[in-house]
Amino acid sequence: MHFDILTIFPDFFDSPLAQGMIRRAVQDGIVTLAVHNIRDFAEDRHAMTDDRPFGGGEGMVMKPEPLAAAVRHARGQVTGGGSEAAKVLLLSPQGQSLNQELAAELAAERHLILVCGRYEGVDERFRASYVDREVSIGDYILTGGEPAALVLLDCLTRLLPGVLGCDASAANDTFSPGSRGGLKYPQYTRPRVFEDREVPEVLLSGDHAAIADWRLVQAVRRTARRRPELLKAADFTPAELRLLAK
Ligand code: ADE
């Protein structure tokens, strides 16, 4: 999967992209990445990427021409059939809220162009002509789309085949089908006793069916307590319902 990131702060991405899972995915050739400075596509002498809003008001608005030129450049970077299908995503608090379902949908794309906007906004004509989708990472306001682009990149990368040690682990994540769209069960590792608290006996039993049952019950209880709204869409089998009713 190829990502182009369009930003006025390219340095913001240096360290995060060179760490952990994203770095490994790049090294393994599962992900290719290019960060582009929108300023390089500005047409005027001062390399202006934003200007005052028509009609007056607070803040600055990102100019359409540098954004459009940067998108055209990014589209042309990938050859071999992928470039035609590139999707342009604008990170914006006005977009569709990112959740695990949207992440799974976007992770199936071959080429995403992530446009980091300023929170005051981008010129509407750029949005109308170039943006396929607006994505928000939550109902709060960041100073710009850069942290949101990183969140999206991280979230999509771990869903790509071969990135996690075990591909089944993404399916069992919190919010994923393996957790019935709810929260994940509690996890324990060594030591068996930590500050007088013991690991639940069943997890030491080696009885895989009993462990799976215990985890399901724990996950559902936790979800009911913390995020009851997630259980509305859960689809339990009759056997699971009997277990949960115990
Ligand atoms: N830019 C500013 N706030 C944002 C948010 N919540 N999500 C995505 N992009 C943003």
Residues whose N, C-alpha, C, O or C-beta is under 5 A from the ligand:
A	BS01	ADE	L91 S92 P93 Y119 V135 S136 I137 G138 Y140 I141 L142 G144 G145 A148
